[in-house]
Amino acid sequence: MVILADVGNTRIKWAVAAGEDGVSHACTTRTRLHKSALCRSLERLAKTGKPRGVAIAGVVPEVCALLAECAVQVAPAEGVQILDYDAFRSVMPIDVGPVISPGADRLANAYALRSHYELPACAVDVGSALTVDVVDVDGRFVGGAIAPGIRMQFDALRQNTALLGQVISMPRTNAGIGTDTAAAMAVGIRRGMPWAVVGIVRGIAAELGCALKSVVVTGGDARPVYRVLRSEVEAVHFDKELTLKGLASAYRTLSAAQ
């Protein structure tokens, strides 16, 4: 089996890939630069079988490096891999410049599309940030879009305006009109996000010059976006393990080539 770790800005998603078909999502922990906590998480997963490797990807390099140090305690050193831009570039064509390399989560999502879904496709990952990643009909990662996530938008309004900082939290609402300030923020952000994604996805199809065969939604805040997208766009899927699937598939491909 292979232990998988997807390191996000807020959370680490842990899983186990025991075979060729998918992954078993084990747990989610907070992202912390704390080696002993990271080692404990790895040790708990290692008890479920005999790890032959650990695949690590993420957007917090310091945490990824600490995880790699811990990983050699539970798996052979040659089986521990941090999957970064160069690693993914070796297993799929990428038309995205490395000046600021795409996050490993975006690359894993793109590789999962290439490995598990009909192309052309895009992944919509709704978490701390919203990322939309596009794989063309030839299996090439060609880019996408990045925007603030729901919480980031809320924090930006609170921190950069004189009065909205008084709003402590947003209500959950299905209303189209906010009848007080907090509700208005909720309408603008919670309802605005899904419709922004609809516009982005339609723009992607227009630029590709063909319909997307797969639009795959994932991430901690994915459900509201998925509900709106499936009523407005064809071929929409919800896959909470998309990033982990891409991580597992890329690890297997790299290991087979070594």
Secondary structure by P-SEA (a helix, b strand, c coil): cbbbbbbcccbbbbbbbcccccccccccccccccaaaaaaaaaaaaaaccccbbbbbcccaaaaaaaaaaaaacccccccccccaaaaaacccccccccccccaaaaaaaaaaaccccccbbbbbbccbbbbbbbccccccccccccccaaaaaaaaaacccccccccccccccccccccaaaaaaaacaaaaaaaaaaaaaaaaaaacccccbbbbbccccaaaaaaaaacccbbbbbcaaaaaaaaaaaaaaaaac
